[in-house]
């Protein structure tokens, strides 16, 4: 008796179906119709993946459905029909196809719509939990108030996927590690699949299904939702109900396999790419018992996740008996029937002890070669290895998901264990060990990660880099080099405080270049972006703020930029009023050379002491600094003179003033090296160590309860740059220039076209218009524009002359005709009108001081050049002022030849995720190389 099982998402790979597209005759008939329906070539998607879309849900699901179907047709041609069919999530549609519920094209229409709806979902996240049964998981989650976390996939008794709000999933990692989980792996998914957060998608799918009719099933299909066969009555209504519920309910894969084992099914054949489900079936055989229904009813009520997972938990304890036990009868209230669970027998078997690796087929040639290279030629030597050493070798060789402890233990068992579970084939004395002895351990470890979820993300696939959590009393000490993931980079407390999935920030870019759309996209992806409020009016800031707050969920992070304004402090005060009125909890403080009363008021408003004596500071200040003396101001408590003055004015309470002594102005210092826009041209390699040393001194001096965190910005646009920042000790990273050339950035399309092609040498320095007289610098685009040269010429003239009248006539004509495209008188009239509304004293000073008047006229050019760039005006394209650093040039080279080469495909959140993921992978490779066991560092 045979069961065909069809895989779901996570099994896709480029090249899948290669032989089948031409081998299976039906495909040549269907191919034109498939392309007409989907609008693209499935063959090209699977084989070439030209636009890197194979990992995106809306493309993955149709592709897997087609390839699974071709595998099934080939299997039918070569063998016989199965007795049962089952599929993991998406794979259930192939099971229904095999059972005759609908024809091929109908199934493809269903899968296409399902993929589209699931791809559109952007709420929540998921994590795979390995080594902890569902019931203790549920108890730990409930005890810690994580009521929004749901069980999404019961993949095996010791492997469950959880789903829910991003903030709760993030908190669950530490909770479940403490409860005894061996691994908790955050998954790269776009939403909380198989949870109640998917209800909107399920409702839309139900509407889509309305006109469809389905046929009676010719083969029993085991449903994900119930772990039982689909009822046979009313096939149309039954199938509609099941596939809709599947979107919001957990995948009961463990009980599906247990049920089939209880029916006597022992031959499981995976029909589709990969062998992920095959590995899960093997794990379920080893860890659970068959589930035998004495009486099956035609109509089965759907069990809740709690009821089903309780049953799973009760079945995973292995028996220690050496004889076949009596059946265990369990009352299954969900199904109103008795369930008999047969415990597997454990037999006494003798194990031969060949001590030469070459004689043992099960060790596998690749592993054998690696061990030989390290001087390990016998199982005795392997058994004596420390987990620490073997783990280092395995990871350096690229086997990131192998559990070294399991391999060493397996070696020890092969040398001297006297019992093996009956599920393993008996080994006669002196015989060659079966292949499952060691090589299966590798496959199982890989399957743990590769199957942790099936509904994969905007890059809907599990990250293939495993992470070993810190020891928590339930496991051995961490090995030499724990695998790094995108989620593990940076400070855990930073991510927890901000509610983030990644320690990654999209920094503010003035005049709304860091737009409200950019901020929302970052928040929905588990990161944080700061609105570029510089140069925006209070009304514009408020409108964008309201949009952001109404679009993001409460647990999704966002921030607002706050610029120092020593000339017009009332603007800074009004902005802080706005932020406090709207309960903005995160600001990016930039351009501060000293503390200001408004910044102090923002930081301290709402600070309070808790009943347990700890202090809560609700408002977070991310301080962008590039000089140690400025960083010192932010690492100290608020200046007492400002605190006292604010209390006098009734803007702070006495309690807030008292508690100000115990907290720094900022817990998060962002060290900005040479960057786009305003820059002190600092060097990260010098700045970061100095700032970290300063942080340590300030922590020792003030003995703060929470550590000050130091992050990095400036020049980060590639995995190499991000890896360098983290290696320098950055607890988070912030990017800027690379985000300006994205779909969400509030910059003109003309400028984005110019930016997407630049290289690292295509930026330079120019005077900063807002600090023109001081000679401050900004880094700007050089390629294709005259702005840097013209701006520097204006500053040189300002330094050389005391008035416009002193400049020679030829130069005056050049500035008016070529730079300004208007006369000095016209420029002064426009400038004077502006300052009379905002700063009348500037006009008075200019009338008295010709040099100051010249400065104001020259500064007009900087405002004008920015306006030209942002509107994309054709009038003076060569005068565009575009703040940009070489990080964007490096990014362009990194993504050259990929879909991201075109800025129309660049989305700020996807760039952030890709950068973090590739940085983690790069660091793992680099560590392997540095340990002396890796491959060439260029790979």
MARLO-147666 format. One record per residue (C-alpha): x, y, z; residue in one letter. Coordinates in steps of 0.1 Angstrom, whole numbers, plus 5000, padded with zeros to 4 digits. Layout:
% MARLO-147666
XYZA
...
//
This chain:
% MARLO-147666
500050005000X
501450344990X
500950705000X
501950984976X
502851304995X
503251634978X
505551914991X
504752274996X
506752604996X
510252565009X
510952284984X
511252504954X
514652534937X
515952674905X
516152394879X
513152204892X
511152024865X
513952044840X
513551694826X
509851684830X
508851984809X
509851794777X
509351434791X
505751474802X
503551494770X
500651674788X
502851974795X
503352054759X
499652064755X
499052274786X
502052514782X
500352784760X
497252784783X
499452814814X
501253114800X
498053274789X
496653234824X
499753344844X
501253594820X
504653444822X
506553124813X
506552854841X
509352674823X
511552994822X
510653074859X
511752734871X
514752684850X
516253034846X
514453244873X
515453554853X
513853814876X
514653634909X
510953574915X
510953194923X
511053264960X
508053504959X
504753354970X
502653464940X
505253284917X
506353004939X
502852844944X
501952814907X
505452694899X
505452414926X
501852314917X
502852264880X
506152074888X
504451854915X
501751774889X
504351674863X
506051454889X
502751284896X
502051214859X
505451064855X
504950854886X
501650724873X
503250634840X
505950434857X
503950274885X
500550254900X
497950484916X
498450544953X
496150424980X
496150764998X
497451114989X
498451405011X
500151735006X
501851985029X
499852305027X
500152414990X
500852044982X
497251954992X
496152104959X
498251844941X
496751584963X
493251704954X
494251704917X
495551344920X
492251244936X
490151394907X
488651684926X
489351914896X
491351924864X
494852064860X
493952414848X
491252464875X
493852374901X
496252624887X
493652894888X
493052824925X
496752814933X
497453134914X
494753324934X
495853174967X
499453284960X
498353634951X
496253674982X
498853535006X
501553754990X
499454054997X
499253975034X
501854175053X
500854115090X
502953925115X
505853685112X
506753325120X
509453115136X
510452745136X
510752585170X
512852265172X
513352035202X
510252135222X
506851965221X
503652175214X
502152145249X
505152285268X
505452545241X
501852655246X
502252665284X
505352885281X
503753125256X
500653165277X
502653205309X
504453495293X
501353665279X
502053585243X
498453505236X
498653615199X
501153345190X
499553045173X
500752705162X
501052715124X
502752385113X
502952065133X
505751935111X
507051665135X
506651605173X
509851805179X
509352065152X
506652315152X
506252655134X
504652935153X
502853235137X
501553565150X
502153935155X
505854025148X
506454175182X
505153865200X
507053625177X
510253825185X
509553795222X
508753425219X
512253335209X
513753395243X
510753255261X
510952925242X
514652895245X
514252925282X
511452655281X
513952415266X
513752455228X
516952345210X
516552605183X
514152895176X
514653015140X
512953335129X
511653275094X
511953515064X
508253535057X
506053825046X
503153745070X
501853515098X
500653235076X
498252965089X
497053195117X
494053415124X
495953715109X
495253555075X
491453575079X
491153865054X
492953655028X
490853355035X
487653555032X
488753694998X
489653334987X
486253204998X
484653474976X
486853364947X
485753004951X
482053084947X
481552984911X
483652664912X
482252304913X
484352014925X
484051634919X
483951344942X
487351214953X
488550894937X
491450854962X
491250944999X
492951275006X
494251345041X
493351705050X
495851945066X
493152085088X
491851765103X
494651505097X
491851275084X
490451195050X
488251455033X
484551365039X
483051215008X
479551385009X
478951714992X
482451744976X
482052104963X
481052244997X
483452025016X
486452104995X
485752484995X
485452475033X
488652275038X
490952485015X
489652815029X
490152695065X
493652575055X
494752935051X
494053025087X
494452685105X
497552495114X
499052225091X
498451895110X
501251715093X
502351505123X
498951355129X
498351315092X
501351085090X
500450915123X
496950845110X
498350685078X
500750475099X
497850365119X
496050255087X
499050035079X
500650255053X
504350215053X
505450325018X
505550705015X
506750844982X
507451214979X
506051344946X
507851674938X
511251844940X
513451764970X
513051524999X
511851755027X
508651555035X
510551225033X
512751355062X
509751465082X
508051125078X
511150955090X
511251185121X
507551125128X
508150745127X
511050785152X
509351035175X
505650945175X
503350645175X
500750535149X
497250675154X
494550405149X
490950495148X
488750205158X
485650375144X
485850645118X
482850865110X
482050995076X
481751355088X
484551475111X
484451795130X
487552005127X
489651985159X
491152305173X
494852355173X
494852305211X
493051975209X
495251835181X
498551955195X
497651805229X
497251475212X
500651515195X
502351605228X
500951295245X
502351065219X
506051155217X
507350985248X
509250675237X
508750355255X
511550175272X
510049835271X
511749565252X
508549375243X
505649475221X
503249665245X
499549645247X
497649905226X
497050235245X
493450345242X
492850715242X
489450895243X
489351145214X
486551385223X
487151585191X
486151295169X
483751125194X
485550795191X
488250595207X
491750605193X
494250325198X
497850425198X
500350145192X
503650205209X
506650075188X
508649795200X
512349825209X
514349525201X
517649405215X
520049395186X
523749335185X
525849605168X
529049525150X
532049745158X
533949795125X
536350085135X
537450185100X
535450465084X
536150325049X
534350005058X
531250185068X
528950295040X
526750495063X
529350765070X
528950905035X
531750985011X
531751365017X
531751335055X
534451065053X
536651285031X
536251575055X
537151355085X
540151195067X
541451545060X
541351615097X
543051285106X
539951105117X
539950765102X
538050555128X
534850575147X
536750555179X
538450885170X
535151035158X
533450925191X
536151095211X
535851435193X
534451725212X
531251875199X
533052205198X
535752085174X
533551885151X
531052175149X
533852405137X
534952165110X
531352105097X
530552465095X
533752555078X
532952285052X
529552455046X
527352215065X
525652475086X
522752275097X
524351955110X
524151905148X
527651815158X
526451675191X
524151435173X
526951305151X
529251245180X
526551075199X
525750865168X
529450765166X
529250665202X
526150455196X
527750275167X
530750195189X
528850045218X
525050095221X
523149765225X
519649875216X
518150045186X
514550135180X
512549875160X
511850145134X
515550115124X
516449805104X
518149545126X
521949515121X
523449175124X
526749135142X
529649215120X
527549365092X
528049695075X
526149975092X
523050095072X
523250435054X
520850575079X
523450555106X
525050885100X
524051035067X
520351045078X
521351265107X
522551515082X
519351495062X
517251535093X
519151845104X
518751995070X
515051905069X
514552075103X
515352405088X
514152355052X
510752235062X
510152465091X
507452655071X
505952605037X
504452945032X
507553145024X
507853515023X
508253815001X
511353584997X
509153305009X
511753055019X
513452955051X
516853105056X
519252815051X
521652955077X
520952795111X
521552965144X
522452795176X
520952995205X
522953055237X
522952785263X
519952815286X
520452525309X
518652285287X
521452215262X
525152185258X
527252495257X
527352675223X
529952555199X
533052745186X
531052945161X
527352975164X
525753035130X
524753395124X
521353485109X
520053815098X
517853825129X
520753755153X
522854045141X
523054345164X
521754405199X
518854195211X
517754465235X
517754725207X
515454505187X
513254435217X
512954795227X
512054905192X
509954605184X
512154505154X
512954185136X
516354315124X
518754565139X
518454775107X
517355135102X
516555345072X
517755695082X
515956025076X
516656215044X
515556575044X
512456725027X
510556395029X
513056205007X
512755955035X
508955955028X
505955835047X
505755545022X
509255455030X
508655465068X
505555245064X
507254985043X
510054955068X
507654925097X
505654655080X
508854455074X
509954445110X
512454735107X
512255105113X
512455405091X
512655775101X
510556035083X
512856315068X
511156615084X
513956865077X
512657135055X
509057025059X
506357255073X
504557155105X
501457095086X
503256855062X
504856675091X
501556635108X
499856505077X
502556245071X
502556145107X
498856085107X
499255875076X
501955665091X
500055605124X
496855515106X
498655275082X
500955085106X
499754855134X
500554955170X
503354695172X
505054815140X
507855075145X
508355415129X
510355725138X
510556095130X
513656315124X
514256615147X
516856865135X
518657115158X
517657465150X
519757715170X
518658005147X
514957945150X
514557735182X
510757785181X
510557555151X
512257275170X
509957345200X
506857325177X
508057005162X
508556845197X
505056965207X
503756785176X
505656465184X
504456465220X
500856535211X
500856235187X
502856005212X
505855965188X
508155725207X
511255735184X
513056025170X
516356065152X
518256365165X
520556515139X
522756815135X
523056875173X
526257035186X
524757095220X
521656995240X
518557205236X
515557255260X
513257105234X
515256785230X
515456745268X
511756795271X
511056535245X
513356285261X
512056325297X
508356365292X
506656065306X
509655915324X
508455725355X
509555485382X
507855155383X
506654975414X
509654745413X
512055045413X
513055035376X
512655345354X
510655355322X
511655615296X
508955605269X
510655835244X
513755705226X
516355935210X
518555795183X
521456045183X
523456075150X
526956195159X
530356195142X
532456355170X
533256225205X
532456555222X
528956555208X
528456195216X
529456275252X
526556515255X
524156245245X
525655985268X
525256215298X
522056295317X
520156595306X
521856925315X
520457025349X
519957395339X
517557285312X
515757045334X
515257315361X
514057565335X
511557325321X
510157245356X
509857625362X
507857655330X
505657365339X
506857155310X
508256885332X
507156745365X
509256725396X
509356345393X
510456365357X
513156605367X
514356385396X
514556075374X
516456265347X
519656205367X
519555835361X
519255805324X
521355935294X
519956175269X
520255885244X
520555515248X
521255475211X
524255645196X
524555625158X
528155685148X
528055845114X
531155815093X
531555975059X
528055975045X
525856135019X
524656485029X
526256665059X
529456505068X
532556555090X
534256295067X
534956065096X
536455715091X
534355435106X
537455225115X
538655505138X
535355645150X
533755315161X
536455195185X
536755545200X
532955585205X
532755235221X
535555325245X
533755645253X
530555455259X
532255225283X
533655525302X
530255685305X
528655365316X
531155325344X
530855695354X
527055705355X
526255335362X
523155345341X
520655055345X
520554995308X
523554985285X
524055265259X
524055105224X
526455215197X
525455175160X
527055265127X
526055465097X
527855615067X
529055415037X
526955105043X
525454975010X
526854625006X
527154305028X
530854365031X
530354715045X
527554595069X
529754305080X
532554545088X
530254765108X
529054465129X
532654345133X
533554685146X
530954635173X
527854805158X
524754705177X
522554825148X
523254975114X
521655265096X
521555325058X
520755635038X
522055685003X
520955344991X
517355415001X
517155734981X
517155524949X
514055314958X
510455314947X
509355454981X
511855744983X
510356094978X
512856184951X
512056244914X
512255964889X
514756164869X
517256164898X
516655794905X
517455724869X
520755914874X
521555744907X
521055384897X
524055394874X
526655564895X
529855414909X
531855484940X
533855764924X
530755954913X
530256164945X
532156464958X
531956744984X
530257074982X
529357355007X
526357295029X
523757555020X
522257575055X
525757635070X
527257815040X
529158075059X
530757815083X
532157615054X
530457295064X
530357025038X
527856795022X
528556495000X
526656504967X
526256344933X
528956454909X
528256254878X
526156434852X
525756764871X
527657094876X
526357164911X
529457064931X
531757284910X
529357574910X
528657554947X
532357544955X
532957844932X
530258044951X
531857964984X
535358064971X
533858394959X
532258444993X
535658395011X
537458614986X
535058914984X
533159135009X
530259214985X
528759124951X
530059464938X
533659354943X
533259054920X
534359124884X
531659174858X
532458864838X
532058634868X
528858814878X
527358754844X
528358384846X
526658334879X
523458514869X
523258364834X
524458014839X
524057934876X
520958124887X
519258174853X
518058504867X
519458834880X
520858904915X
518059154920X
515358884912X
517058644936X
517258904963X
513658994960X
512658634964X
515058584993X
514058905010X
510358805009X
511058475025X
513158605053X
510758885060X
508158615068X
510458395088X
513458585101X
513158965096X
516459015115X
518258845086X
516959115062X
517959395085X
521459245088X
521859205050X
520859565044X
523659675068X
526259415058X
526859355020X
528859035027X
525858885045X
523558995017X
525958814993X
525858505015X
521958505015X
521858544977X
524358254972X
522458044996X
519358074974X
521157864948X
521457574972X
517657584980X
516857624943X
519157334932X
517557094958X
514057194945X
515057134909X
516256774918X
513256684938X
510756804912X
512756654883X
512656984865X
514256984830X
514957354833X
518357314850X
519156954852X
522957014855X
522257214887X
520656934906X
521856904942X
521556544953X
522956434986X
524556104981X
527555904993X
529655624976X
527555354994X
525055384966X
527855334940X
528955014959X
525354894961X
524854944924X
527854724917X
526654464941X
523254424924X
524454474888X
523054214865X
520154134889X
516554264890X
517654524915X
519854694890X
516654884879X
515455114907X
511855044897X
512454704914X
514154844945X
511954844975X
513454985007X
512254695030X
513454425006X
516854595003X
517054595041X
516154225044X
518454125016X
521354325030X
520954175064X
520653825051X
523653845028X
525654005056X
524953705079X
525953465052X
529053655044X
530153665081X
529653295084X
531853245054X
534453485067X
534553315101X
535052985084X
537953125064X
539553295093X
539352975114X
541652815088X
539152555076X
537152765051X
537352815014X
538753124996X
537153435012X
536053564978X
533253304976X
//
